[in-house]
Amino acid sequence: MPYNQFLADRIAQYFKEKNINYFEKKMFGGVCFMVDDKMCVGVNRDEIMARINPDIYQESLLKNGCNEMNFTGRPMKGFVFLSDEAIDLDTNLHEWLQLALDFNPLAKMSKKKKPIKS
């Protein structure tokens, strides 16, 4: 199932309004918004994935429409899925996007894969 382009457009619009330097990268059958070469938020099917501060992870899960991100059978602390309940209104979406942007400078960059020598 393709990702929800409308959600991706809403994220892109917010980043443009805030003058956030980002690029989009296709991943996991969806699209990720990379800020400072780090995964910040993404769209997977009809949900938004947000990378937030692990210190607020547990309290965030108590909010409507916020669920743990669980691709592999175990949750990834600091990564949440946001359904329509959490992001229906622009003000709610903007709050989640800002949480992800606030954490981005603290987030560790994933290791670059070394090219395979032939």
N, C-alpha and C positions, 0 to 999 in steps of 0.2 A: 504494500500500500504506500503510495507516495506521501510525502509530508504536506502539511497544510500551508500552502503558499501565502494565504491571507495572514496567518500568524507570523510567518517570516517577514512579510511586508510591514507588519506592525512593529516588529523589533527593529528593522532597518530604519523605519521612519523615526523612531525614538532616538536611535544612535545618531542619525543625521542631525536631528534637532539639537542634540547635546554636543555636537561636533566631536563624536567619539571616532577615533581612527580604528577601523575594523576591516576584516575581510571575511567573506563567506567561504566555507569549505564543506564539501559534500562528505558526510560521514554516516555510517550506520543506517543507510537508507534515508537519511534526513539531511539537514543542513546545520552546521555549527557556525556561530559567530565568534571569530577569533579576535581577541583584543590583546595587544602586546605579545602576539604569537602564542597565546594561551586560550584554551577553550573557556568561553565565558557563559554563553547561553546557546541553546539550539532548539530546533524543532524536529520532533520525531512523531510522525503521523499527525495526531490532533492534540499533542501535548507539547508544552515547552519544558525543556530541561534547563535548569539553572544551577550554576556552581556558586554556592554561597559559603559563608564562613562556617566551618564546622562548630564553632562556639555557639551559633544560633540554630544549628541544625535541628535539635530535638524540639525546641519551642516552635520552630517553623512547621514541623510535621503536624502540629496540633491545629493549624489553620485549615479552613475549608479548601478543598481542592489541591492541597499539597501532599504529595506522597513520596516515599523513598524511591530512589532510582535503583532498580534491581534488574540488571541485564543478565547477570551470571548466576543467579540463585542466592546471592547475598547482597545486602544494600551497600551502596557506596556512600560513606559518610561525607556530607558536604555537597552532594548532588541530589537534587530533588526534581520530580516531575510535577508540573502544574497543569491541572485540567481547567476546563472552562469556568468552573466555580471560582477559581483563584484569579483568573485573568480576564474575566468577561468585560469588566470596565477598564478603560484606559488608565485610570488612576491606580487600580490594583496592579495591572501589568507593569506600569512604570515603577511602582514600589519594588516589585520583584526584580526588575531589570537593574534598578539602582543597587539593590543588595548584591547582585552578581558583579556589577561594576566596582562596588566598594571593596569586594574581596579580591578582585582580579590582581591588584598590585602585590598582594600577599601570597597568591597562589603560586605553586611551583610549576615550572614549565616541564612538560614531558620531555624525556630524553629523545634526542634525535637518533634515528637509526643510521648506523654506519653503512655506507654503500658497499655492496658485495663486489669484491674484486674478482675479475674473471681471468 
